[in-house]
Amino acid sequence: MGLEIHLSAFSNLQPGNSETKSSRLLSISDLSIVYGSGGGDVYAVDRANLDIESDKFVTIVGESGCGKSTVALAIIGLLAAPPARIQSGRIEYKSVDLLSLVENERRKYRGTEIAMIFQEPLTSLNPVYKVGDQIAEAIVVREERKHNPNRVVRSEIMQKAYDTRVTSFPSRIQMPRRNLSSLFRDEILDALKIVRIPDPDQVIDRYPFELSGGMVQRVMIAMALAQKPALLIADEPTTALDVTTQAQVLKLMKVLMDEVNTSVILITHDLAVASQVADRVIVMYAGDLVEDAEVYDLFSEPLHPYSKGLLSCIPSGSKDNVKLNPIPGTVPDLTTLIPGCKYAARCPYVMEICRKKRPTLTEVKPKHRVACFLYGT
Amino acid sequence: MVLELRTTHSEQEVILETRNISKFYPIRRTFNPFQRGPSKYVRAVDNVSIKVPKGKTVAIVGESGCGKTTLAKVIALLVPPTSGDVIFEGESITNGKIDRKSIYREIQMVFQDPDSSLDPRLEVRDSIAEPCKRLLGGSENEIQSTVTRSLQVVGLSERHARRVPAHLSGGQKQRVAIARAISPRPKLIILDEPTSALDTSVQAQILNLLLDLQRDYNLTYLIITHNISVAEYLSDILVVMYAGNVVEYGLSNSVIPKPRHPYTIALISSAPIPNPWKRNLLNAEIRGEVPSAINPPSGCKFHPRCPYAEKLCSEQSPELCEIGPGHFVSCHFAEKTAE
């Protein structure tokens, strides 16, 4: 697989081939998001422009507070507003502007078209329902949307789901314990098998706390994929996991992406993880997209000074023969709008213009965009 | 086993040694005293012997639940060991006869999460002054100058001294925690995941700070981490733990390029490296998960996940054997992994 990607990276160098062959799935233009807070507004995402093609594994890399999760939440429509405010911009999914939709319309995309996996797997599952029931819920929603998009009457499937309620012993206290997993047992078993969970017929009747972190994250992936989404957003899915489990989960995501034809946007703070799985890497800094390149281009020739700095911060080798070059200074305060380049204060190549004018993300090489005055713009 | 380990660093002065340390935590299943079954234990650390040479850095790596933090707590005298001895500069410090304050003066610890290890209501300078007051004594002026110097060496200025932790960034908080640890001028610092709560660029700053401090003050470090590349960068000696046991032990520059225990091999190949041409992560072959510490598997604790496991592995637990100069592995089939 690695070889194929490598070859395609070469073919991109040929003139006239920089036009995308695969179709555009998601297109973000001029997106600005602000969090209102007592101490003034925080400019979390600043005029972001981004296209995502189908069948790609894209990672968004950046340090905490750079706005990468905010972009992800805006795409799926889970931004808490207030405090968040989308100031400007469009998010087009299959040529529909998601931001202009009313909530009822928007909901139809959530889960069925765009699904999401979160960082803390245990907090994203409901602790009082069995794993099987929670996956069944995703399937019920999918079927309901497929057969009864306008939800005029209660559909057959919802009636069935309702009928599975079990009333427990003191009948005065109505404890609606659903037993949804009995409805779709085979499909749930398949979903669990797809994510390589051992003994799926036992796991189906377990509660989330009875499973390990890696297993719960697999269940989350199974739930997300049960709706057969075209786009899967994974927000730091392996940060809470151990390295061996992280390797298993990332490998699984990479394999599944090919099996079920889903595009993935992986949000991570770890450039090493990005280099291992991504086709394309987007680097964010302080709310700006600063670089956007194919993974091989970014790691062989990073253009933006921040990407360069970030790469030289990763320890590889021993202290005896490698010296780390940390980026001096700290991330700027985002409560004030910085007129120039946000990295200027820490940049070793800073020029006069950097402090005055904001660089825009421009394609300087085929499929390699960077926001830096060193490369013209 | 202890004797074997002693020969490894015979030429160097050993500052700290653990001899067959075990720490079992009892679990009580019921509150009814008449219904108590046989006692069960979480075997957090099981018979661990390591040596820390003076002025060097020893890294303990392993996944969550392997007992690395418990081992650190035992060494720092924060929890008493169930059995075994911790020897610091030739004297046992776990026999209860020694003055704990004198040990705390020599051994200091930096914890993983500076948010919970710094008092949110104390100004930074008071946090740093506390160990000086309690352990060193001295006049107000002396303490004040120690605090100022400690802040200086970790790269913080006078204006940070009067802030509370909530007004500092994550990296600055970890710098304060390091300043507090070095203020009583210890010989050994235990760093429990010192950078795992930090961003990559801040992590690099802290790692370089640690190296500078070690050089300037001739410190010895014991670093607990799950991050192989951090361990590789900082350490001279690497200790790999799995389910409470040391499975591999040796000089970092021989263990990391040529790991011999199947678990170390899996651990190193699962650690992502920033190189898209070498996608080790996607080739990493590791099954299953870390076993329960209450009922660990019989024999070698890694055998249910091990690709090389044979019948012997489930019956007999392997001893740490020297397979190269200063390189110890606890595996029945260490010769199989050589290729």
Interface residues (C-beta under 8 A of the other chain):
Chain A: M1 G2 H6 E63 S64 S212 G214 M215 D242 V243 T244 T245 Q246 A247 Q248 L250 K251 K254 H269 D270 L271 A272 V273 S275 Q276 V277 A278 V295 Y296 F299 G309 L310 L311 S312 C313 I314 P315 S316 G317 S318 K319 D320 V322 L324 N325 P326 I327 T330
Chain B: E63 S64 S169 G170 G171 D199 T200 S201 V202 Q203 A204 Q205 L207 N208 L211 H226 I228 S229 V230 E232 Y233 L234 S252 N253 A266 L267 S269 S270 A271 P272 I273 P274 N275 P276 W277 R279 N280 L281 L282 A284 I286 E289 V290
